Amino acid sequence: MIDPKPTASHFINGAYVEDTEGAAIDVIYPATGEVIGRVHSATPQIVQAALAAAKAAQPAWAAMTGTERGRILRRAADMMRAQNRSLSELETYDTGKPLQETLVADATSAADALEYFGGLAGSLTGEHVQFGEDFVYTIREPLGLCVGIGAWNYPTQIAAWKGAPALACGNAMVFKPSETTPLCALKVAEILHEAGLPAGLYNVVQGLGDVGAALVSDPLVDKVSLTGSLPTGRKVYAAAAEGMRHVTMELGGKSPLIIFDDAELEAAVSGAILANFYSSGQICSNGTRVFVQKGIKPAFLKRLSERLATAVLGDPMDEASNFGPMVSERQRDIVEGFIAKGKAEGARLVCGGTRLDRPGFWLTPAVFTDVTDQMTIAKEEIFGPVLSVLEFDDEAEVLARANDTDYGLAAGVFTQNLPRAHRMVKALEAGTCYINTYNDAPVEAPFGGVKLSGVGRENSKAAINHYSQLKSVYVRLSQLEAPY
Ligand code: NAD
């Protein structure tokens, strides 16, 4: 079993760096509530050291060929896969997510991103546009110094989903993980450098929102990519706008999952479980408003309750466990507050929503029914294991209700009527849609939100546009004339 204690708080210019001047941040294992490590928040000197290292290292990295850069990223991907078990254990220590999940979803998806963008790096090009004898060619250039700021639900994945495309394009990165999960990004940095990444190109600094804010507003910074909540997104976007910096905003959601009468029942129940309870419900794209057509609702609720009763809420390090604790006491309190509101506003709790009598931040998976569109639990992002069932009659009605939210991260439809499925996803206001599945996120597909859920896309070739810019070069071969 991996020792979760970090070597030091920060990773700057290719090496671990400690500075105990910054405020201490305890690392708490969510399954037991025990303190398993400690890091220190970055002081202004640490922030400047990281930014300066990135700034200094970036030009030489950008001058390498894409193939050379990509080779290093792909080597890091192989190293991550080889260390998957220990990285998964670390992810479990950081987040409390069960090993059954982390073994297949975290370092593996980080490795996918490094491999995918490593593979793309050599084929990043501009284009050529002919104008008679003259022509324009474009040069795809890196943005320069990118800042990544992470949420706490997927610390390894987020560190790589931002780092891999940034580095592939020739940028340098300073990454600040969430203060709740400071461990995994340090390992990503360590592996990248062991794989041959030159010093200074991927740095990690710890801290709370103030450190994030200092990074975002520093004049050295060219781009900011945030994964976090809408309130933080508003602040970060505004601060980035001051310096006209590029942004990617991966924010929250209140996504609809729509189950028609003709859906295959067990698949729809599986979809609802994956859309609400994977990672104890702490996933931005979760389909938390489960619209169930009237005819299938009794059978759906019965099977959902039966199957949830078989969930194993055990030691996350035991691979037989498939449901872990909430990430923190604070997050559990927030979720419990929503559950109390749901009850007070008249929703009926079918099952779950209670603490377990053990240390750590355990909360059993909750299902509400009789939920109406105006209730708090149907309007606000909960970010915990709380599923709300809303009943509907027909397609036009459910479409209007599904879109009646300021968010637009994801949406899902379960039906065997494929024309209807495609009609629905065409009209659903969401960046990522699912038909007869939920929450798949392969690196080859764009991921991101519309409306208040965000700006830009992560993953896929689309991410390249968010970590590079085009320079146009007009070349005249014809005779140049002037009017006088
Ligand atoms: P959060 O907004 O509280 O914090 C996110 C990060 O921003 C943290 O690292 C935090 O320290 C930092 N931060 C806070 N204030 C800042 C400021 N003023 N300037 C710069 N940085 C600042 O979010 P969280 O509680 O860590 O994560 C949960 C949220 O993240 C949910 O809303 C969830 O939907 C969202 N999320 C979105 C995605 C996505 O891809 N769309 C993925 C995961 C999580």
Residues whose N, C-alpha, C, O or C-beta is under 5 A from the ligand:
A	BS01	NAD	I149 G150 A151 W152 K176 P177 S178 E179 G207 L208 G209 G212 A213 T227 G228 S229 L230 T232 K235 V236 E250 L251 G252 G253 C284 S453
